Amino acid sequence: MAKVVYVKLRGAKSGRKSGSVTSKRVKDTQGKATTVYTVNAESRTFGEDLRYAFEQNVRRARRENMKRFGLADRVRKGG
């Protein structure tokens, strides 16, 4: 009989928001609201905080690309 083993695939902090990352809703030049993530440079977990902010920006960019182009990762080549 095979033994079933359960293992977490992601790290303990991966995908979690740290207290050093803050998000603010601001308006861009056209007046549309957007979310901006700021990272505290004095934080002991600066690397993890920066990665979290980057992941959030990539998630937003992929969602926007999917809406505009139908592809999450790249833009279709024009014909």
N, C-alpha and C positions, 0 to 999 in steps of 0.2 A: 504494500500500500504506500502510495506517495505521501510525503509530508507537505502540507500547505504552509507557506511562509508569507506573511504580510510585511511589506517594507514600504516606508514612505519614500517616494521618489524625489520629492523636493526638499531642500534644506529647511531648517527650522525657521529662518527669518524670511525666506523667499516669498515675495508677494504680499508681505505685511507692511503696513504703514508704520513708520517709526515716529516718535514724538518730535524728531528734529525736522520732519518734512511738513510743510504747511501748504495748503492750497488756497488760492484766492481767485475770486471771479472778477475779471476786469473786462473792459470793453476795448475792442481793437479799433483801428482807424476808421472802419466802416460802421462802427457802433454795435457790432455783434458781441455778445458776451462770450468769453472764453475762460478756461481754467488755466491758471499758471501755478506751477509747483516750485516752491523755493526750498533750498536746502541750507541748513546751518553749517557754515564752514568750520565752526569750533566743535562740532559734534564728535564724540568718540566713535560713532558708527557712520562716519561720513561716507565711506565706500558703499555701504548697504543703502544708505539714504539716497545717494546719487543714483544707484542702480534702480531703486524703486521709482524715482522721478522719471528716469529714462524709460522704464517699462510702461509707465502710464502714458508717456508721450507717444511711444510706439503703438500702443493699443489704440489711442485716439487717431493716429495717422492711418492705421490699417482700416479702422472703421470708416473713416472719411474716404479712403481709396475705394473701398467696397461700394459705398454709395455712388461715387462719381464714375468709376470705371468698371465695376463688376469683378475686380481682382483685388485681393488684400495686399499683396506684396509688391506688385510692379504694374506699371502702366502698359497697356497694349500698344504695340507699334502701329503707327499710322500707315495707311496704305495708300 
